[in-house]
Each structure stands twice: as C-alpha cells, then as structure tokens.
Amino acid sequence: SLRRAANAKKTMELNPSHAIVRALKDKFSADAADSAAKDLVWLLYETALLTSGFTLDNPGSFSNRIHRLIKLGLSIDDDDEPEDDEEEDDEVPKRKKYR
C-alpha cells in the first residue's frame, strides 16, 4: 500500500571503496566542520532518496545546497552578488568560504 511505502524504513548502503565515499572521508578527516563536505553528504543522501522513489521532506534545503555548490564550482562569492530578499532556510547554515 502507498501508506506503508511512505513510512518504509530507508537504508542507504555505501561502497567504502567508491571514489566519492573515499574523497568525502578524506575531506572529513582533514576538517570535520567543512560545510562543503556536509552539503555533499546531504546531497548524496537526498539524491539516493529521489532515485529510489522517495520524496524529500524539505526540497528547499536540497535546492539551497545545490545552489551553494554551483556557486562554489563557479567560484562565485556571496559578496559578489546583489542582496536577495528571499529568506534562507533555517535548517541549512549560511554558506561559508570553502577552500
């Protein structure tokens, strides 16, 4: 039934030898407070949920993480942008300077 599927226990299995998992482990070993690494872990989890047919509890957090990582990849600093009147999602910390 649909209700039982919605309440299904979610189990995420990771391959410890996968390049992404190894790189994330290295990032956390170097700096456990690395905001970019935390965003990447959450994105890995949330994309696994989506590809498995689940829905996200907070899609706004997902899109905020994606936007922060796009900015990071494009070397866009928040100081370089005009102020935006949109409210930030309370669950997601503001983007910090990444190395």
N, C-alpha and C positions, 0 to 999 in steps of 0.2 A: 504494500500500500504506500501511497505517497507520503502519508504522515510518518510512517516508520522509516522511510528513506530519509526524510528531512532530519530525523533525530538519530540517524545512524552514527555510530562511533567512527571517527575519522582516524585512520592510521597512515602515517607517512613514513615510507621506508626510504632510507638514503643509502646510496652506494658509497662507502667511505673512500673508495679509490677513484671516484669520479673527479675530474679536474675541477669542477665548480666547488664541490664539497671540500676538497683539499685546499683550494685557494681561500675559501671562507674560513677554514680552520686556521690557516696561516695568518689571515687578517686579524682574527680574534686573538691569536697568540701574541701578535705584535701590539695590539691595542684593543682590549675588551670593551672600551667605550666608543669605538669607532661607529659613528652614526651611519656612514655609508654601508658598512658591513651589516648593521642591524636592518637597514632598509632592504638590502639584498636578501637576507634570510627571510624576512617577511614576504617579499615578492616571490621567492621560491615557494614558500608555503601557499600563498594565495593563488599563484598560477597553478599549482598542483590541485588545489580545490576546484578551480574553474575547469581545468581539463578533465577532472573526474566527475563533472556534472553537478557539483555543489554550487551554492551561491555564497557570496561574501556577505558577512554581517554588516560591514561598513565599506561600501565601494568607494566612498570619498577618500578614505585613508589610502586605499590602493592607488587611486589616481594621483593623490598627492605624492606618494612615494615614487611613482613613475615619473612625474614631472620633476622632482628633485634630482633623480638620477639622469634624466635627459639633460637638465641644466649642468650637472656635473660633467657628463660626457662632452658637452659643448663648451665647457669652461665658462659658463655664464654665472656671474656672481649676482646675488640678490641686490647688491648695491648698484649694479649696472641697470636695473630695471626701474621703471616708474612705479610708484606706490599703487597697490591694487586694493580696492575696497572690499574684496572678498574676505570672509572670515576664515581663519585657519582652523583645521580640525583639531580639537583639543587632545585627541589621543596621540597624534603624531607630533613629535618635537620639531621645533623650527630647524631648518637646515643649517648645519654648521659647516665651516670651511673644511673641505676634505683635502687630504694630501695628494 
